[in-house]
Amino acid sequence: MEKIVIVTGAGISAESGLGTFRDAGGIWQRYPLEDVATPEGFARDPGLVHAFYNARRAQAAGARPNPAHLALARLEAEHAGEVLIVTQNVDGLHEAAGSRNVIHMHGRLNGALCGACGHRWPAPPEMAPDDPCPGCGAPATRPDVVWFGEMPYELDRIEAALAEADLFAAIGTSGQVYPAAAYGEFAGRMGAHTVELNLEPSAASRDFHEHRQGPASEVVPVWVAEVLGK
Ligand code: BV8
């Protein structure tokens, strides 16, 4: 039965009120990426980085899944074959919509990590640089997110799924961050039919067989209904 792999980016959560990164007024225009999404930035000013993620954690806590997240959960529930969501997003909106087979390749706002011992635990609403790790007690806690220059999570599992995919979709991602930006080209080369669903063309558009242009809350439910043959 058809194996479906879907990569999602900030654009799928835009209509839930969560900011994107590179659109006009995006997050990286307000906070220099180097200061808040790199290990060097965290070492320089952990307080600033925790404040950045505390603000996004609070915003995400108030956000609700939109019809695009709900449509992907419907796809997983009703499609006979496997549906895997690989999200670059750190919000929990796919899970809130009911999706279960989700990989957070860039980590999660609701996860906390100890930089000293590697212990992981559910993040409290607010984190601070001198919070002691519940595991080893060191004041080395950080959000469990993947910064630039760090290794994204579960790459082997993702690449194995891409190699076997019959259908690959990229939803709401600008195709500028690697290795996720190369997944469309890779899946297509391995034989998948590839579809890009986005408000506008992305940096990776040329890698896709098919394009659906429009807001995710509109184009994703239509696409899911077609895939389900309904
Ligand atoms: C790594 C942290 C080594 C959590 C993030 C040159 C070549 C290859 C690689 C590199 C290179 N130079 C540097 C690198 C490495 C670097 C990289 O890719 N840099 C880029 C800038 C060039 N990558 C890394 O460092 C990664 N690690 O490479 O390790 C390695 C390499 C290969 C294999 C193994 C190991 C780690 C990257 C992770 C960084 N962490 N976030 C957080 O704070 O969120 S990345 C950050 O950008 C977010 O996580 C976000 O998910 C991600 C991607 O952005 P998008 O999701 O695409 O969002 P964006 O705003 O860009 O676009 C929004 C899109 O939505 C747009 O297209 C817009 O049109 C669309 N949209 C808007 N509204 C809607 C919509 N679509 C539909 N409906 C709407 N309503």
py3Dmol code that shows the C-alpha trace and the ligand (Angstrom):
import py3Dmol

protein = """\
ATOM      1  CA  MET A   1       0.000   0.000   0.000  1.00  0.00           C
ATOM      2  CA  GLU A   2       1.158   3.543  -0.735  1.00  0.00           C
ATOM      3  CA  LYS A   3       3.733   4.879   1.727  1.00  0.00           C
ATOM      4  CA  ILE A   4       3.331   8.622   2.232  1.00  0.00           C
ATOM      5  CA  VAL A   5       5.980  10.932   3.741  1.00  0.00           C
ATOM      6  CA  ILE A   6       5.156  14.583   4.460  1.00  0.00           C
ATOM      7  CA  VAL A   7       7.655  17.273   5.493  1.00  0.00           C
ATOM      8  CA  THR A   8       6.125  20.331   7.122  1.00  0.00           C
ATOM      9  CA  GLY A   9       7.591  23.757   7.906  1.00  0.00           C
ATOM     10  CA  ALA A  10       6.541  26.951   9.652  1.00  0.00           C
ATOM     11  CA  GLY A  11       3.993  27.741   6.913  1.00  0.00           C
ATOM     12  CA  ILE A  12       1.617  24.992   8.064  1.00  0.00           C
ATOM     13  CA  SER A  13       1.373  26.679  11.477  1.00  0.00           C
ATOM     14  CA  ALA A  14       1.169  30.248  10.146  1.00  0.00           C
ATOM     15  CA  GLU A  15      -2.656  30.205  10.109  1.00  0.00           C
ATOM     16  CA  SER A  16      -2.588  28.981  13.707  1.00  0.00           C
ATOM     17  CA  GLY A  17      -0.935  32.292  14.545  1.00  0.00           C
ATOM     18  CA  LEU A  18       2.641  31.019  14.915  1.00  0.00           C
ATOM     19  CA  GLY A  19       5.262  33.089  13.118  1.00  0.00           C
ATOM     20  CA  THR A  20       7.258  31.883  10.154  1.00  0.00           C
ATOM     21  CA  PHE A  21      10.953  32.591   9.922  1.00  0.00           C
ATOM     22  CA  ARG A  22      11.658  34.122   6.554  1.00  0.00           C
ATOM     23  CA  ASP A  23       8.414  35.765   5.492  1.00  0.00           C
ATOM     24  CA  ALA A  24       8.008  39.513   5.878  1.00  0.00           C
ATOM     25  CA  GLY A  25       8.195  40.306   9.594  1.00  0.00           C
ATOM     26  CA  GLY A  26       9.424  36.757  10.215  1.00  0.00           C
ATOM     27  CA  ILE A  27      11.150  35.587  13.359  1.00  0.00           C
ATOM     28  CA  TRP A  28      14.650  35.858  11.942  1.00  0.00           C
ATOM     29  CA  GLN A  29      14.058  39.516  11.129  1.00  0.00           C
ATOM     30  CA  ARG A  30      13.299  40.269  14.766  1.00  0.00           C
ATOM     31  CA  TYR A  31      15.856  38.000  16.388  1.00  0.00           C
ATOM     32  CA  PRO A  32      19.202  37.476  14.627  1.00  0.00           C
ATOM     33  CA  LEU A  33      19.373  33.735  13.949  1.00  0.00           C
ATOM     34  CA  GLU A  34      23.019  33.694  15.103  1.00  0.00           C
ATOM     35  CA  ASP A  35      22.013  34.972  18.544  1.00  0.00           C
ATOM     36  CA  VAL A  36      19.087  32.659  19.312  1.00  0.00           C
ATOM     37  CA  ALA A  37      19.355  29.516  17.130  1.00  0.00           C
ATOM     38  CA  THR A  38      23.024  28.532  17.337  1.00  0.00           C
ATOM     39  CA  PRO A  39      25.064  26.875  20.125  1.00  0.00           C
ATOM     40  CA  GLU A  40      27.460  29.859  19.982  1.00  0.00           C
ATOM     41  CA  GLY A  41      24.565  32.271  20.598  1.00  0.00           C
ATOM     42  CA  PHE A  42      23.398  30.162  23.543  1.00  0.00           C
ATOM     43  CA  ALA A  43      26.913  30.089  25.022  1.00  0.00           C
ATOM     44  CA  ARG A  44      27.156  33.887  24.610  1.00  0.00           C
ATOM     45  CA  ASP A  45      23.791  34.743  26.162  1.00  0.00           C
ATOM     46  CA  PRO A  46      21.728  31.806  27.489  1.00  0.00           C
ATOM     47  CA  GLY A  47      19.272  34.215  29.097  1.00  0.00           C
ATOM     48  CA  LEU A  48      18.373  35.767  25.723  1.00  0.00           C
ATOM     49  CA  VAL A  49      17.929  32.338  24.128  1.00  0.00           C
ATOM     50  CA  HIS A  50      15.740  31.046  26.971  1.00  0.00           C
ATOM     51  CA  ALA A  51      13.650  34.235  26.742  1.00  0.00           C
ATOM     52  CA  PHE A  52      13.245  33.669  22.972  1.00  0.00           C
ATOM     53  CA  TYR A  53      12.067  30.090  23.460  1.00  0.00           C
ATOM     54  CA  ASN A  54       9.955  30.924  26.519  1.00  0.00           C
ATOM     55  CA  ALA A  55       8.066  33.453  24.369  1.00  0.00           C
ATOM     56  CA  ARG A  56       7.573  30.945  21.544  1.00  0.00           C
ATOM     57  CA  ARG A  57       6.564  28.191  24.030  1.00  0.00           C
ATOM     58  CA  ALA A  58       3.914  30.528  25.493  1.00  0.00           C
ATOM     59  CA  GLN A  59       2.655  31.475  22.012  1.00  0.00           C
ATOM     60  CA  ALA A  60       2.528  27.824  20.927  1.00  0.00           C
ATOM     61  CA  ALA A  61       0.630  26.874  24.098  1.00  0.00           C
ATOM     62  CA  GLY A  62      -2.151  29.246  23.028  1.00  0.00           C
ATOM     63  CA  ALA A  63      -2.263  28.044  19.417  1.00  0.00           C
ATOM     64  CA  ARG A  64      -4.761  25.552  17.950  1.00  0.00           C
ATOM     65  CA  PRO A  65      -4.339  23.174  15.014  1.00  0.00           C
ATOM     66  CA  ASN A  66      -5.759  24.574  11.761  1.00  0.00           C
ATOM     67  CA  PRO A  67      -7.561  22.629   8.979  1.00  0.00           C
ATOM     68  CA  ALA A  68      -4.205  21.683   7.439  1.00  0.00           C
ATOM     69  CA  HIS A  69      -3.000  19.898  10.607  1.00  0.00           C
ATOM     70  CA  LEU A  70      -6.425  18.259  10.971  1.00  0.00           C
ATOM     71  CA  ALA A  71      -6.397  17.064   7.349  1.00  0.00           C
ATOM     72  CA  LEU A  72      -3.010  15.361   7.850  1.00  0.00           C
ATOM     73  CA  ALA A  73      -4.357  13.629  10.967  1.00  0.00           C
ATOM     74  CA  ARG A  74      -7.352  12.449   8.876  1.00  0.00           C
ATOM     75  CA  LEU A  75      -4.944  11.143   6.213  1.00  0.00           C
ATOM     76  CA  GLU A  76      -3.058   9.078   8.812  1.00  0.00           C
ATOM     77  CA  ALA A  77      -6.324   7.738  10.261  1.00  0.00           C
ATOM     78  CA  GLU A  78      -7.967   6.835   6.935  1.00  0.00           C
ATOM     79  CA  HIS A  79      -5.108   5.894   4.584  1.00  0.00           C
ATOM     80  CA  ALA A  80      -4.433   2.136   4.570  1.00  0.00           C
ATOM     81  CA  GLY A  81      -0.660   2.554   4.077  1.00  0.00           C
ATOM     82  CA  GLU A  82       1.868   4.270   6.344  1.00  0.00           C
ATOM     83  CA  VAL A  83       1.760   8.066   6.705  1.00  0.00           C
ATOM     84  CA  LEU A  84       4.840   9.677   8.298  1.00  0.00           C
ATOM     85  CA  ILE A  85       5.029  13.374   9.139  1.00  0.00           C
ATOM     86  CA  VAL A  86       8.571  14.768   9.386  1.00  0.00           C
ATOM     87  CA  THR A  87       8.181  18.252  10.811  1.00  0.00           C
ATOM     88  CA  GLN A  88      10.788  21.010  11.028  1.00  0.00           C
ATOM     89  CA  ASN A  89       8.415  22.744  13.434  1.00  0.00           C
ATOM     90  CA  VAL A  90       8.944  22.710  17.167  1.00  0.00           C
ATOM     91  CA  ASP A  91       5.280  23.352  18.010  1.00  0.00           C
ATOM     92  CA  GLY A  92       2.989  20.444  18.998  1.00  0.00           C
ATOM     93  CA  LEU A  93       0.147  21.206  16.571  1.00  0.00           C
ATOM     94  CA  HIS A  94       0.409  17.951  14.561  1.00  0.00           C
ATOM     95  CA  GLU A  95      -0.014  15.922  17.759  1.00  0.00           C
ATOM     96  CA  ALA A  96      -2.765  18.254  18.964  1.00  0.00           C
ATOM     97  CA  ALA A  97      -4.593  17.585  15.666  1.00  0.00           C
ATOM     98  CA  GLY A  98      -4.382  13.816  16.289  1.00  0.00           C
ATOM     99  CA  SER A  99      -1.331  12.810  14.229  1.00  0.00           C
ATOM    100  CA  ARG A 100       0.718  10.121  15.950  1.00  0.00           C
ATOM    101  CA  ASN A 101       3.437   9.113  13.485  1.00  0.00           C
ATOM    102  CA  VAL A 102       5.435  12.370  13.760  1.00  0.00           C
ATOM    103  CA  ILE A 103       9.199  13.006  13.802  1.00  0.00           C
ATOM    104  CA  HIS A 104      10.363  16.394  15.119  1.00  0.00           C
ATOM    105  CA  MET A 105      13.663  16.623  13.253  1.00  0.00           C
ATOM    106  CA  HIS A 106      14.432  20.048  14.769  1.00  0.00           C
ATOM    107  CA  GLY A 107      13.238  19.124  18.265  1.00  0.00           C
ATOM    108  CA  ARG A 108      10.284  20.405  20.301  1.00  0.00           C
ATOM    109  CA  LEU A 109       9.496  23.528  22.367  1.00  0.00           C
ATOM    110  CA  ASN A 110       7.899  21.260  24.987  1.00  0.00           C
ATOM    111  CA  GLY A 111      11.142  19.323  25.458  1.00  0.00           C
ATOM    112  CA  ALA A 112      14.035  20.231  27.763  1.00  0.00           C
ATOM    113  CA  LEU A 113      17.574  18.857  27.460  1.00  0.00           C
ATOM    114  CA  CYS A 114      20.593  18.916  29.780  1.00  0.00           C
ATOM    115  CA  GLY A 115      23.695  20.094  27.930  1.00  0.00           C
ATOM    116  CA  ALA A 116      25.868  18.316  30.492  1.00  0.00           C
ATOM    117  CA  CYS A 117      24.376  14.795  30.836  1.00  0.00           C
ATOM    118  CA  GLY A 118      21.902  14.538  27.924  1.00  0.00           C
ATOM    119  CA  HIS A 119      18.899  13.975  30.238  1.00  0.00           C
ATOM    120  CA  ARG A 120      15.517  14.942  28.646  1.00  0.00           C
ATOM    121  CA  TRP A 121      12.301  15.935  30.415  1.00  0.00           C
ATOM    122  CA  PRO A 122       9.124  17.878  29.660  1.00  0.00           C
ATOM    123  CA  ALA A 123       9.980  21.582  29.459  1.00  0.00           C
ATOM    124  CA  PRO A 124       8.327  23.844  32.052  1.00  0.00           C
ATOM    125  CA  PRO A 125       6.566  26.913  30.606  1.00  0.00           C
ATOM    126  CA  GLU A 126       9.570  29.084  31.471  1.00  0.00           C
ATOM    127  CA  MET A 127      13.203  27.965  31.470  1.00  0.00           C
ATOM    128  CA  ALA A 128      16.224  29.884  32.792  1.00  0.00           C
ATOM    129  CA  PRO A 129      19.985  29.396  32.445  1.00  0.00           C
ATOM    130  CA  ASP A 130      20.586  28.351  36.062  1.00  0.00           C
ATOM    131  CA  ASP A 131      17.752  25.804  36.262  1.00  0.00           C
ATOM    132  CA  PRO A 132      19.343  22.617  37.668  1.00  0.00           C
ATOM    133  CA  CYS A 133      19.055  19.495  35.509  1.00  0.00           C
ATOM    134  CA  PRO A 134      16.638  17.024  37.205  1.00  0.00           C
ATOM    135  CA  GLY A 135      19.132  14.291  36.266  1.00  0.00           C
ATOM    136  CA  CYS A 136      22.604  15.527  37.197  1.00  0.00           C
ATOM    137  CA  GLY A 137      21.847  18.858  38.896  1.00  0.00           C
ATOM    138  CA  ALA A 138      24.111  20.885  36.563  1.00  0.00           C
ATOM    139  CA  PRO A 139      22.854  24.366  35.591  1.00  0.00           C
ATOM    140  CA  ALA A 140      23.118  23.360  31.889  1.00  0.00           C
ATOM    141  CA  THR A 141      19.492  23.159  30.768  1.00  0.00           C
ATOM    142  CA  ARG A 142      18.429  24.146  27.244  1.00  0.00           C
ATOM    143  CA  PRO A 143      15.375  23.796  25.033  1.00  0.00           C
ATOM    144  CA  ASP A 144      15.432  20.412  23.260  1.00  0.00           C
ATOM    145  CA  VAL A 145      15.615  22.020  19.805  1.00  0.00           C
ATOM    146  CA  VAL A 146      18.193  21.558  17.033  1.00  0.00           C
ATOM    147  CA  TRP A 147      20.156  24.752  16.337  1.00  0.00           C
ATOM    148  CA  PHE A 148      22.112  25.586  13.198  1.00  0.00           C
ATOM    149  CA  GLY A 149      25.264  23.505  13.071  1.00  0.00           C
ATOM    150  CA  GLU A 150      23.691  20.770  15.230  1.00  0.00           C
ATOM    151  CA  MET A 151      22.652  17.341  13.990  1.00  0.00           C
ATOM    152  CA  PRO A 152      18.923  17.079  13.278  1.00  0.00           C
ATOM    153  CA  TYR A 153      17.151  14.151  14.966  1.00  0.00           C
ATOM    154  CA  GLU A 154      16.310  10.732  13.466  1.00  0.00           C
ATOM    155  CA  LEU A 155      17.963  11.351  10.088  1.00  0.00           C
ATOM    156  CA  ASP A 156      18.472   7.624   9.405  1.00  0.00           C
ATOM    157  CA  ARG A 157      14.790   6.849   9.977  1.00  0.00           C
ATOM    158  CA  ILE A 158      13.778   9.835   7.825  1.00  0.00           C
ATOM    159  CA  GLU A 159      16.058   8.924   4.931  1.00  0.00           C
ATOM    160  CA  ALA A 160      14.913   5.276   5.018  1.00  0.00           C
ATOM    161  CA  ALA A 161      11.274   6.420   4.829  1.00  0.00           C
ATOM    162  CA  LEU A 162      12.052   8.808   1.949  1.00  0.00           C
ATOM    163  CA  ALA A 163      13.755   5.997   0.012  1.00  0.00           C
ATOM    164  CA  GLU A 164      10.588   3.868   0.222  1.00  0.00           C
ATOM    165  CA  ALA A 165       8.004   6.633  -0.223  1.00  0.00           C
ATOM    166  CA  ASP A 166       5.478   6.359  -3.065  1.00  0.00           C
ATOM    167  CA  LEU A 167       4.203   9.869  -2.384  1.00  0.00           C
ATOM    168  CA  PHE A 168       6.179  12.780  -0.862  1.00  0.00           C
ATOM    169  CA  ALA A 169       4.742  16.172   0.047  1.00  0.00           C
ATOM    170  CA  ALA A 170       6.419  19.316   1.402  1.00  0.00           C
ATOM    171  CA  ILE A 171       3.994  21.703   3.099  1.00  0.00           C
ATOM    172  CA  GLY A 172       4.760  25.301   4.159  1.00  0.00           C
ATOM    173  CA  THR A 173       8.536  25.206   3.997  1.00  0.00           C
ATOM    174  CA  SER A 174      10.815  27.642   2.189  1.00  0.00           C
ATOM    175  CA  GLY A 175      13.272  24.910   1.255  1.00  0.00           C
ATOM    176  CA  GLN A 176      16.223  26.860   2.606  1.00  0.00           C
ATOM    177  CA  VAL A 177      17.288  24.746   5.590  1.00  0.00           C
ATOM    178  CA  TYR A 178      19.230  21.540   5.091  1.00  0.00           C
ATOM    179  CA  PRO A 179      19.069  18.603   5.160  1.00  0.00           C
ATOM    180  CA  ALA A 180      15.233  18.961   4.952  1.00  0.00           C
ATOM    181  CA  ALA A 181      15.513  21.213   1.876  1.00  0.00           C
ATOM    182  CA  ALA A 182      16.965  18.326  -0.136  1.00  0.00           C
ATOM    183  CA  TYR A 183      14.232  15.783   0.705  1.00  0.00           C
ATOM    184  CA  GLY A 184      12.033  16.568  -2.315  1.00  0.00           C
ATOM    185  CA  GLU A 185      14.841  15.972  -4.765  1.00  0.00           C
ATOM    186  CA  PHE A 186      15.905  12.782  -2.945  1.00  0.00           C
ATOM    187  CA  ALA A 187      12.391  11.316  -2.709  1.00  0.00           C
ATOM    188  CA  GLY A 188      11.761  12.082  -6.386  1.00  0.00           C
ATOM    189  CA  ARG A 189      15.021  10.433  -7.398  1.00  0.00           C
ATOM    190  CA  MET A 190      14.009   7.349  -5.367  1.00  0.00           C
ATOM    191  CA  GLY A 191      10.755   7.067  -7.310  1.00  0.00           C
ATOM    192  CA  ALA A 192       8.187   8.984  -5.268  1.00  0.00           C
ATOM    193  CA  HIS A 193       5.640  11.333  -6.809  1.00  0.00           C
ATOM    194  CA  THR A 194       6.487  14.687  -5.182  1.00  0.00           C
ATOM    195  CA  VAL A 195       4.081  17.541  -4.399  1.00  0.00           C
ATOM    196  CA  GLU A 196       4.839  20.975  -2.931  1.00  0.00           C
ATOM    197  CA  LEU A 197       2.008  22.774  -1.131  1.00  0.00           C
ATOM    198  CA  ASN A 198       2.905  26.375  -0.315  1.00  0.00           C
ATOM    199  CA  LEU A 199       1.620  29.936  -0.390  1.00  0.00           C
ATOM    200  CA  GLU A 200       4.238  30.671  -3.058  1.00  0.00           C
ATOM    201  CA  PRO A 201       7.102  28.947  -4.861  1.00  0.00           C
ATOM    202  CA  SER A 202       9.971  27.925  -2.579  1.00  0.00           C
ATOM    203  CA  ALA A 203      13.721  27.629  -3.136  1.00  0.00           C
ATOM    204  CA  ALA A 204      13.165  23.918  -3.812  1.00  0.00           C
ATOM    205  CA  SER A 205      10.120  24.174  -6.122  1.00  0.00           C
ATOM    206  CA  ARG A 206      12.037  22.893  -9.144  1.00  0.00           C
ATOM    207  CA  ASP A 207      12.555  19.552  -7.333  1.00  0.00           C
ATOM    208  CA  PHE A 208       8.813  18.767  -7.276  1.00  0.00           C
ATOM    209  CA  HIS A 209       6.593  17.101  -9.902  1.00  0.00           C
ATOM    210  CA  GLU A 210       3.453  18.905  -8.737  1.00  0.00           C
ATOM    211  CA  HIS A 211       2.633  22.220  -6.993  1.00  0.00           C
ATOM    212  CA  ARG A 212      -0.474  23.302  -5.098  1.00  0.00           C
ATOM    213  CA  GLN A 213      -0.376  27.045  -4.412  1.00  0.00           C
ATOM    214  CA  GLY A 214      -2.439  28.634  -1.640  1.00  0.00           C
ATOM    215  CA  PRO A 215      -2.807  28.828   2.122  1.00  0.00           C
ATOM    216  CA  ALA A 216      -2.274  25.446   3.787  1.00  0.00           C
ATOM    217  CA  SER A 217      -5.679  25.529   5.500  1.00  0.00           C
ATOM    218  CA  GLU A 218      -7.251  25.531   2.014  1.00  0.00           C
ATOM    219  CA  VAL A 219      -4.952  23.465  -0.222  1.00  0.00           C
ATOM    220  CA  VAL A 220      -4.052  20.683   2.256  1.00  0.00           C
ATOM    221  CA  PRO A 221      -7.608  19.452   2.983  1.00  0.00           C
ATOM    222  CA  VAL A 222      -8.341  19.406  -0.783  1.00  0.00           C
ATOM    223  CA  TRP A 223      -5.148  17.453  -1.483  1.00  0.00           C
ATOM    224  CA  VAL A 224      -5.834  14.952   1.361  1.00  0.00           C
ATOM    225  CA  ALA A 225      -9.375  14.338   0.082  1.00  0.00           C
ATOM    226  CA  GLU A 226      -7.943  13.555  -3.377  1.00  0.00           C
ATOM    227  CA  VAL A 227      -5.270  11.226  -1.947  1.00  0.00           C
ATOM    228  CA  LEU A 228      -7.989   9.380   0.003  1.00  0.00           C
ATOM    229  CA  GLY A 229      -9.978   9.155  -3.230  1.00  0.00           C
ATOM    230  CA  LYS A 230     -12.930  10.937  -1.705  1.00  0.00           C
TER     231      LYS A 230
END
"""
ligand_1 = """\
80
BV8
C 23.037 20.388 9.964
C 15.486 25.556 15.499
C 24.904 18.944 9.752
C 14.287 25.428 16.320
C 16.006 25.505 13.164
C 24.953 24.860 2.930
C 24.496 23.650 2.412
C 23.943 22.678 3.231
C 23.799 22.919 4.606
C 24.236 24.125 5.108
C 24.828 25.076 4.298
N 25.171 26.131 5.088
C 24.816 25.868 6.368
C 24.253 24.649 6.403
C 23.713 23.970 7.559
C 22.410 24.573 8.042
C 21.576 25.206 6.972
O 20.830 24.546 6.249
N 21.638 26.540 6.896
C 20.859 27.248 5.905
C 20.414 28.579 6.486
C 21.705 27.399 4.651
N 21.656 23.456 8.571
C 21.910 23.050 9.827
O 22.705 23.579 10.551
C 21.150 21.826 10.287
N 22.110 20.881 10.777
O 23.148 20.727 8.798
O 23.873 19.474 10.584
C 24.282 17.899 8.886
C 24.113 18.133 7.512
C 23.533 17.138 6.713
C 23.168 15.927 7.291
C 23.366 15.743 8.654
C 23.898 16.728 9.459
C 20.216 22.166 11.441
C 19.092 23.035 10.916
C 18.077 23.243 12.036
C 18.172 24.654 12.504
N 17.098 24.915 13.461
N 15.127 25.777 14.102
C 13.475 26.659 16.146
O 13.912 27.700 16.674
O 12.430 26.565 15.487
S 15.676 25.881 11.527
C 14.337 26.913 11.354
O 14.131 27.042 9.931
C 13.066 26.313 11.857
O 13.239 25.094 12.527
C 12.262 26.072 10.588
O 11.539 24.919 10.670
C 13.332 25.934 9.611
C 12.955 25.961 8.195
O 12.177 27.104 7.953
P 10.711 26.875 7.344
O 9.986 25.925 8.244
O 10.829 26.521 5.922
O 10.076 28.294 7.564
P 10.331 29.592 6.666
O 9.871 30.775 7.449
O 11.731 29.565 6.144
O 9.348 29.405 5.423
C 7.948 29.444 5.636
C 7.319 28.899 4.373
O 5.916 28.791 4.578
C 7.521 29.808 3.166
O 7.827 29.017 2.041
C 6.136 30.474 2.987
O 5.847 30.726 1.629
C 5.237 29.393 3.515
N 3.965 29.887 4.062
C 3.761 30.997 4.819
N 2.453 31.069 5.161
C 1.833 29.978 4.618
C 2.794 29.225 3.923
N 2.495 28.089 3.271
C 1.204 27.684 3.306
N 0.222 28.339 3.966
C 0.492 29.488 4.621
N -0.494 30.136 5.265
"""
view = py3Dmol.view(width=600, height=400)
view.addModel(protein, "pdb")
view.setStyle({"model": 0}, {"cartoon": {"style": "trace"}})
view.addModel(ligand_1, "xyz")
view.setStyle({"model": 1}, {"stick": {}})
view.zoomTo()
view.show()
